């Protein structure tokens, strides 16, 4: 069985790059749960998405200006469930905001 990546984004639809390549969004921040994944790799810092209900989502992250709280929740759940988490420069902020040390077991930066 091969790796089946799932793309999670603030909203459903299709993501495209500068060259016109597209990929469908399979889950949204609202519908994704860490238990569905073996690993999580955030691709950027994830500032709060349009439509983010700060009053509802603030419990996941009181500093809502730094990161979409639904990403913080997903990462912290994945970490607690001992899922592998990978990150690179743009997404290191997501780990830090979720309270996850880059030196923790299961984290690759």
N, C-alpha and C positions, 0 to 999 in steps of 0.2 A: 504494500500500500504506500503510495507516494504522499508527499506533503500537499495538503490542500489549503492554500492561504485564503483567509476570509478578509475582506476589506471592510473596515468600520469607518464611518464618517458621520458628521453631524446630521446629515439628511440622506435619504435614499436617493438613488439616481445613478449617474455615471460620472466618473472622474476622468479627466483627460490631461495629457501632458502637452508641452509646447510643440511636439511633433505630430499631434493628432491621435496618438495611441489612447485607447480608452479601456476602462475596466469598470465593471458594475460594482456598486456598493451592495454588499450582502446583509449588513447589519448597520443600525444606527447606534449612536452613543446610548440612546434610550433603551434599545432592545438587546444589546450585547451584554453578556455576562461572562466573567472570567472562567467559569466552570466549563464553557464550551471549547476552550482553547488549551493546547498543550504549552504554548508560548505566546508572548505578546511582544510586539516590536512597534512602539510608537514612532511615527515618522517626523514629528515636529513638536513644538512646545504646546500647541493646542489651546490658543487663547479662546475664551468663551465664545461659543457659536451663536449666531443669530437665532433667536427663539429660545435661548437658554433661560429657564425660569429661575432666576437667582434666588428667589424666596424659597423655592422647593429644593434646589440643589446645593444651597450654602452649607448644609450639614456635612456634605462630603468634603468641602474645602472652604474654610472661612475666608481665605484670600482669593476671591473669585476673579480678581483682575489678572492673576498670574496664569491660570490654567482652567480650562473647562472642568468644572467639578465632576462631571461624569467620567472624564479620563482619569482624574485622580482616584475616583472610586474603583474603576476597572483595574488600574495598576495596583492599588493597595490590596484589593481582593486577590488578584493574581499572585502577588507576593506572599500573602498569608496562606494561599493554597499551594505554595511552593512550585509555582509555574516558572519556567525559564522566562527571563525578560532581557531583551536586547535593546540597545539604544546607541545613537551616535550624536555628534555635537548638537544638532538642533533639538533633539529630544531629551537631552540630559536634564533640562529644566523640568520636564515632566516627572522624572524620577525624584529629583530634589523636592519638588512641590508635594509629591505623594509621600515624602518622608522615607524614601528608599535610598540607602547608601549604595554608591557605585561599587563598593568593595564587598557587598553582601554576597553570600553564596547564591548561585543561580543567576547573577546579573553579569552581563557582558556589555561593555561599552567600547 
